[in-house]
């Protein structure tokens, strides 16, 4: 069993589809009744991913996988960064997006990237971490119905679409999470044992 250290249904779906293996059974924190608060006090996406996976793995004695991901906007000094989910202080996508667009008023440089760090933590204390990024620009008017978070405002010039307009099949090949998981898949076997 591999526990995905999240209750975010969107992330769970992406994890399962991107790892695409039937050699392990994925469970979420909710499914196994784990409701302990995990303090994510790292300074980077990688640090927070490790904190979450380590805590769950130690508490449950199983393999745990977690990610920490978010949006980094160059003109805002990398904000919202590790605070992406709670940028506006409410854990609400609409509030976060409104604050982001407000903070970018009058700024020409809209370059940004999504970053995702993935950690697999093993009961023996070993762990693996990979990171993936995807580049884009922030637009003022949301477009698209798919995705979540900042996706309707994150425009990928190569595809002339926002992340919320891109079909899921394509997103699962180009997203920051897809790229981090692709790197992770090179380090592990299908049953999640790590390649030595």
C-alpha positions, 0 to 999 in steps of 0.5 A: 500500500502507498498512502498519498499524503493529501485529501485533495481529490484532484491531486489523487486523481492525477497521481493515480493516472500519472503513475499508472501502475496496478502493482500498488494500492493507493490510499488517501489520508481520508480513506485510512482515517488519518487526520493528524495535522502536519505542519508544513514549515519548510522554506521550499517545495521540496522541504514541504514534500519531504515533511509530509511524506516523512510524517505519514510514513513514520506514523503509518509504517508504510510507503508515503508519497506527497507533493508540494506544488505551487505557482511562482511569479517572477515579478512578485519575487516568486510569490505566491510560492509555497503559500500558493494554496493559502495566498489570500489567507482563505484556502479559496481558489477565487480569492487567491486568483483575485489577489494574484491579478490585483498584485500584478496590476500595471506589471508587464512582466507576467512570466511564471512557472508551476513547480512541483516537488514529489517525495516518496518516503519509505519506512526504512527512512530512505526517500526520493525527491524529484521536481518538475516545472512548466513555464507560462505567463499570467493573464488577466482574464480566466479561460477554461473550465478544467483544472483548479487553482491558478490554471485558468490564469496560467497561459502556456504560449506553446499551446496558446491555451491556459492550463484550464483549457488544455485537455487532461490527456495533454496536461498529464504529459506537460504539467509540473506534476507530470514532469516530477512524476516522470522523473520519479518513475525513472528512480523506482520500480512499478511496485514502488521499490526504489532501484538500487 
